[in-house]
Amino acid sequence: MECVGSGSPAVVLEAGFGADTLSWRDVQPEVGRGTRTCAYDRAGTGNSVAPPGLRDARDEIADLR
């Protein structure tokens, strides 16, 4: 997870289609001027290790927390 800026509410950026945090490299600094902005790699993408087995939305939420 990579965060910039400060303030509330925090904005969480999650890339789709197998992309990673680098997808947000142009957007994140701009959004971070107004509030805390964090980009992260979901499990199995970018720098995150893929866990074994099937995963569902509950698993993704637990990872983000």
Number of C-alpha atoms within 10 A of each C-alpha: 13 12 17 17 17 13 12 10 10 16 16 15 20 15 17 12 6 10 14 21 21 14 14 16 11 9 12 23 17 13 15 18 13 15 17 19 24 21 21 21 22 23 16 13 17 16 13 13 11 11 9 7 5 6 10 7 8 9 11 12 10 8 10 13 5
